[in-house]
Every structure is written in structure tokens, then in C-alpha cells.
Amino acid sequence: MVLLYRFITWFYFSAIRVAAIVHPKARQWAVGRRGIFTRMEASIAGQAKDGTPVVWMHCASLGEFEQGRPVLENLKKTHPRLKIFLTFFSPSGYEMQKNYPGADWVFYLPDDTPGNARRFLQIVQPSVVIFVKYEFWYFYLVQLKSNRTPALLIAASFRPEQPFFKWYGGIHRRMLDCFTSIFVQNELSRNLLTPVTQVPVTVAGDTRIDRVLDISKERPPLPLIQKFCGSSPTLVCGSTWPRDEKLIARAIEYGAFNGWKIIIAPHEVNESRLVSLENRMKSGSIRYSAPAFTTATLLDAQVLVIDCIGILSHLYRFARVAYVGGGCQNSGIHNTLEPGAFGIPLIFGRNYKRFPEAVYFVNHGGAFAVEDGNELCPVMAYLADDRNYERSAEVTEGYLKKNKGATAEIISNLKVVLSVLAKKKPTSRKGSQLI
């Protein structure tokens, strides 16, 4: 199975490098890994560690980083001398957070090979390692276990159909056994893991909840948004794709949003996507970064297109209802917790069942899954009744309040690990040749 894993990962990494010839994101992935060890060594040499413990956190992408971020920032508050080494697998995470001030170093993770794992750990020499949610790289994890480096998996979520729970999942179960602690989001995940690993499994919840609740308390000034919304009820559509926008445009045509303002923040903000979105909105739209607005223009426009990144999480405070994109395509819905933190009803497409919080929202009436514009109309009619609206809003608000606190649970465990490490004399760990 290890040989098969090596072949599959080699083929996968090679395919990305071939795709880099024509695909911009694949090119970022490949270019970002060129000469990576030389750059790591130079960067670490420029910031002497002085025996200070290094916490290495690895995230697949931006979403996983947002789950790990509350843990990093709380660690830095309680242990300000800690050094943070942050890695990403995908460009969408690295490119957005390569200048993240909470980390001392930010890099792509080199390909998962035995040699790369040994060399990476010899350079970084982490005292504690945190993997976030979905990332499982066999050679890195086995080498960490060989080095006896404490490794935590946090914000994890498991499903019965995953290889860990199949007859052919031996190598996946071995990866689980490389962790010293696993923190999962729900009881289902713990019940799945208990029969297949001896590693302690704790239901801590989703660290994103702590993060989005913190964000919901922030109030950066957005005067143009405030003027656009005025006193009208507002639908904020976040991280939308063309199929989402088609659904929304059709519902507008059917009159579901008469008297409403609509803010659409597409997942991609390149010019061709923005033009396509504007053409679809037959009721007329304006762009957020247009050079000049008159009050009349803002009052007359029904749709405002957000053509920049970084403000979506702050837009939801203007929403009476939020539409979360992604559910009309195979990848599934985007973050429902961000709008949920504001205690408002949610709407999204039908591809949501891989996300436990979304399943909860739908099952308890806090969210509504729709197939097309026809189905969206009766949902809006239902929410027009204040009693129905309040019941729906209470579900999203109550879920986040009930499930906050995952960060504190994980930090408590990390403090124990760090206190044990502090009692040990510093040693130079070069790593064994187990793999």
C-alpha cells in the first residue's frame, strides 16, 4: 500500500506540474515549490530560533487556515515567544496569507516524499505540529511519529464513506495513529474513529465558530454599503458561482425580491466573471469599486456587485437573509458559519450534505436548500412572515452559541504539551531514517 501511495502522489504532483503550463493556479503551486528548501533554510537562518519552541501548523487551503487561525492567535497571546511555521498545500491559501503577521514563516508544503519529509523536519525542527481538518500526508506523519514529535489533528470531520473506515484503508488508519491527539467537530466523527485508532479523540467542535463570532463583533466602516442598503431588506449572496447567480436572477424576475436590495460577492472577481454576472442581472447592477456614485444611482440600483476580496465576512451584518454559494455545483457550499454568526436565515443549493453545520441548519429550519429560482420564491414568501423569520434566525444563532469554545479546548491541550516541552532540555533532533 505504501508503494501504491507513493505512485499515486507522484502522479498527482506530476500532473499538477504539467497543468502548470496552461493553468494559473497550478503554475502558482509549482513555482511556489521551486527551491523551497533553500528558501526555508535562508529564512530560518535569518530568524534565529534561540531554542524557542516552534509550532508548525499545516492547512490545505484558506478555509482550513480560518479554522486553525483562532488556535494560532490564542497561542501567541499566551506564549508570545513561540515561533509559528505555517504551511499550505494550495495557492488559494498561501497567496492570501503569505504575509500573515501571526506567523514567523509561511511556505508551501513540499511534496510528500520520504526525503522531503526528513529534510523539512530537519530544517524546521518543530516542537509541536498541528494539522487542520483534512490534510493527511503519510511520509510527513510517519516521520513525525518517528521523531516523537507531538502532533494534533484539529477541527476534523469524518464520514463513513472515507477510506479510514474501509477494508482498503490500512495506510489511512496508520496515518491516524501518527497523531497524539485528535479533536473532531461532532459525535459522529468520534464514533467512527474510536474502533479504528487508539489515539485519544475529543469532541471539541469547530474552531471556525470561534473565529466567525469574533469577526461578527467587528464593525469596519462601509459607508457605501450602508447607503446602498438604506432601510431596505437586503439579501447578501456570498461566494457565488454562475449557477448560483442564474438561480438568483431567475428569482428576481419572478418577483421574489421586490423591494429588496441584493449584494452579490462572486467567488471569482476576474473581469470576465464580473461582466457575465452583470449581464445576467437584467434588473440592473452597479459595481462596488465604480469610480463615482451619486445618491440617486445607489437608491435606484437593486444589485450591487462586489468586485474585490476581503470584505464578504463584514457584509453579512447588512443582511436580512444570506445566500451561500457553491451548492449548485459538485464542490459544495462555501462557509455557512460566517453569515450564521449574525443570526439570520440562510439559503443555498442542494449540494450541502458534506457539511454538518449546514445539515443541522436545514433539518432545524435555519436554512433552506433550493434547486432553482422557482423554489427560492416560496422560501422568501415563508420568511416574509415575521414569526417564521424569527424561528429560522434563532436556529442559526443558537447553533453557534451552543457550539463555540473549540479553541479553548485545543489550547488547553497544547498548553499541557508545551509545559512538558519546557521542562525538557533543548535537543537537536535530526530525525530518524524510519521512512
N, C-alpha and C positions, 0 to 999 in steps of 0.2 A: 504493500500500500504506500510506503514511503517513496518508492521508485515511481509509482504512478502519480503521486502528489508532485514530485519533482518535475515530471514530464508535463503535467497539466499546467503548473505555474510557469514553467519555462515557455511553453507555447503561448500562454496568456500574456506574459510580459513581452514576448517577441511580437505578438500580434499588435499590441499597443504601439510598439516602436515602428512597425510597418505602417500602421494607420497614421502615425505622426507626419507622414509625408503630405497628407491631404487634410487631416483633421486638426483644428487649432487646439482643442483640449488635450488630445493625445500628444501633440507636439509639446505643450507645456509640461505634461507628465514626463516625457522623455528628456527634454532639455534640462528640466529641473533636477534630474538624477545624474547628469554628466559631471564627472569629477567630484562627486558628492563627498567622498571620504576625505579628499584633500581639503575641501572647504570646511568640513566639520573639524578636522584637526587644527586648521588655522584659526577658526573661530573660537574653539575651546582654549587654544593656547593664548589667545588674546584676552580671555576672561578666566584667569586662574581660579580654580575651584577652592584652593586653600583648605582642603579636607571637608568642605561643606557638603552635606548630602545633596545628591542630585535626584530629583523626581522626574522620571521620563513618563510623559503621557502620550499615547498614540490614539489618533482619531482617524476614521476613514475619510470623513469629509466635514463640511461646515456644520451640518445638523448634529453630528456626534460631538463636535467641538463645543457646541452650545450646551450639550449635556455634561461635558466634562468641565466646562468653564467655571461653574459655581464651586466645584471642588478645588480647582487650582487657586481661585481667588480667595477662598476661605483659608486654604493652606498658607498662602502668602501673608495673610493677616496675622495668623497665629505663629508662623515660623518665617519671619521676614528674611532670614539669611539663607533660606533654601534656594537652590538653583533649579530652574524649571527647563527641561528639554522637551520641546513639543514637536511631534512629527505628524504628518498627514500622508495618506495614500493618494488622494485625488487632488487635482488642481483647484477644484471649487473650494476646498478647504484651505489649501496652502496659499493660493493667490489672495484670498480675502484676509488671511490672518498672518501673513509672513512678517508683518510689523507689529504684531500683538504685543503690547507693552508688558503684559503679565508674564511673559516667558523670556528667559535669558537667551535661548536659542530656538529657532524654528526652521525645520528642514522637512523635505520629503523623506519617507522611509525607503531605504534601498530595497531592491528585490529580495524576496525571501529565499536565500540560499544558505547552505551551511557556512561557507566562507564569509559571506556578508554579515550573517548574524554574529559570528565570532568577532569580526573586525569592528562592527558597530558597537558592540558591548565593551570591547577593549578601549575604544575611544571615549564613549560616554560614561562608562562605569556607573550606572545608575544604582542608587541605594534602594529605591522603591520604583515599581513600574505600575502604571495604570493603563489598561486597555479599556476603551469605551464602546460598549454595546455590541457591535457586530464583528469587530476585527479579530481574526484568528489566523496567525501566521506560524506554521508548525516549527520551523527551524529557530525562529526567534524565541518562541515559548519554551522549546526543549532546552535551548542554551541557557535561558534564564533559570530554569529548574536546576540545570547542572551547576550553575554559578551560585545556587541557593539565594537568589535574589527574590525578595517578596514581590509578588505580582498580584494585582487586584483586577478583576473584571467588574466594571460598574455599569449601572443603567441597562443591564442586559435584559433581553426579552426573547423567549424561546417559544417555538411552535412544534407540535407533534410531527409535522412533515419534514423537519430538518434532519440532516444526516446523523447528528448526535444520537438520535433515537432509532436508527435503522440498523439492520444486521451488518451493513457495509460501512458503518460509521466508526470503526475502531480508531482510526487516526484522529478523528474529531474528538472522541472521548479522551484520547491521550492528551490532546491539547487542553481540554478542560482540567485534567489532573495536574497541569503545569502551574495553575493558579493557586495562590494560598488562600484567597477569599473570593467569593463571587457574590455580587449584590444584584438582585434581579428586581424587576418592576412589579411583579404580581405573583400571586399564589400558583397560578398555572405553571409559570416558569420553574418555581421551586419544586413543584410536584413532578415535573418532567425530569429535573436534574437529579433529584435525590436517589433514584435507583441506579444511575449510571456514573456517579462520581462520589468520592469520599471527601471532596473539598467542601468546607462549610459554605452553605448557601443562605443568604439573608434577604428577606423581602424588605427592601429599603424604599422602593418607589422610584419615580422618575425624577432625576435631578433637573430636568428641563422645567419642571413645575416651579421649583425654587427660583430658577432664572427668569421665567416669564412673569412671575409675580413681582420680582424686583423691577423688571422693565416696566410693568404696568404702573408702577408708582412714579416713574419718571415723566416729566411734562416738558419736553423741549418745545420752545415756541415754534408754531407752524401757522403763522397768521394767514397765509394764502388758503390753506386747507380750511381753517376756521371760517374765513369769509365765504369760501365756496359752499360749505355745508349750510351756513346760516342756521336757521331754525328748522330746516327740512330733515326728515328722517333720512339716514344715509346707509347705503349698502357699500361695505368695503370688500373688494374682491382681491385676495392676496395670492401671489404666485400662480397666476392663471396661465393656461396653455390655450392654443387655438380652439380646441373643442369646448373648453370652459366658456370662452368668450362667445362662441356660437350659441351656446345654451343661454347665456345672459342676454345676448342681443335678441334672441327669439322671445324671451320672456318680456323684454322691454316692448317689443312690437305687440305682444298680446295684452299690454296694459298692466302688467303685474307691478310696475314701479311708477305708476302715475303719481306725481307729487314728490317723488324721491330724488335724491342726489346719489350718484354712483361713482365711486372711486375704484379704478382698476389698476393694480400693480402687477404687470405681467412678470412671469418668471425670467424671461429674457428681454433685455431692453435694447437690442440692436435695432438699427433703423428699419430694416425690412419687416421685423416683427411689429414695430410700432405703427408703421404705415398700414399693415394688414389689419391690425386691431382697429385703427381709426376708420378704415373703410367699412369695417363690419358694423360699426355703431352708427346706424342710419339716423339716429336722433341727434347726432352731432356730438363732438367731443373737443376738448382742448387739452394741451399738454402742460404738465406741471412746470416745466422749465421754459415755456414760451417767453420770449423777450419782454413782452408787456401785456398787462391785463387792465381792462377797465372794470369798474364795479359792475357795469351792465353786462359785460361778457361773462363774468363769473356767475351772475344771477341767472342769465339766460341758459347757460350750458348745463346739461344734465349729467354728462360724463366727463370726469377728469382722469386723464391717463398719466400715471406716474412713470416718468421716463428716466428715473435714476434709481440707484440702490441705496439701502441703508436706513430707510425711514418707515418701512412697512410696519414694523412692530409698534411704532408710535402712531400709526394711522388708525389702528383699531379703536382707539379711545373716542373717535368721532362716529363710530358705527352704532347703529341700532341693531343691525344684523350683519354677519360676516359670511362671505362665500370663500371657501378654501379650495384652491385649485389643485389639479393633479388627479382627481378622482375619476376623470373621464378617459384616462389612458392607463396603460399597463403599469407604470411606475407607482401609481397610487397617490393618495392625497399628501399634501405638504402639512406643515405644522398647524394642528388644530388647537394646541395649548396656548399659543400666543393670543389669538382672539378670545379663547375661553377665559383667559385671565381677567378679561374685562366684564365677565358675566353677561354675555349676550348669546342669543341663539345662533347656531351655525348651520350652513348648508354646504354640501359638497356632492361630488359624483359618487357612483356606486362602488368604485374600487377603493374600499376603506378598511376591509376586514383584517388586514395585517397589522392594524394599529389599535391596540387595546383601548386607548382612551376614546378613539372615535367610535368603536363598537359600543362602549358604555354610553356615550352621548346619544347615539341613535336609539339604543334599547330603552333609554330612560326619558326620551323626548326632548333632550337638549340640542339635538342636531337632526337634520333631515337629509337623506340621500336621495338624489333625483337623477333621472336618466336624461331628461331634455327640458326644454323650455315649457312644454305642456305641463310637466309635473311640478315645475317651480311655481306656477301660478297658484294652485290651491294651497301650497305651503305658505306663500305670502298672505293669502286670504285668511288662513288659520292664525297666523301671527298678528294679523291686524286686530284681533280681539285681545285686549289688554290682559285678560286673565290667562289666556293661552300663552301670551308672550312672557308673562312673569313666571309661569311654571317652567317654561323652557329655559329661561335665563337662570333660574335657581339651580337647575341641573348642572350647567357648566360651572357656575360659580362654586357650588357645593363640592363638586368633584375636586377642583384644585385645592380648596381649603382643606378637605379631608386628606388629600394625598401629598401635601407638602412635607418637607422635612427630610428628604432623602440625603441631601448634602450633609446635614448634621450627623446622620447615621454613619456615613462613609468617613467623614472627618474623624469621628470618634475612633474608628478602627485604625486609621492612618496615624493618629497621634500615638497609639499604643506601639505601632511598628517603629515609628521614629524615635520614641523614647527608648526602646530596646536597642536601636542602632546607636543612639547617643552614648550608651554605656559601653559599647564595644570600641576597641582601639581601631583607628583607621588602618585599613589594609589595602594593598594594591591588588585588585582582582583582575587577572588577565583572562579568566575563563578557561574551561577545560576543553578537550577535544572530543567530547562525547558525540558530537554530530559532525 
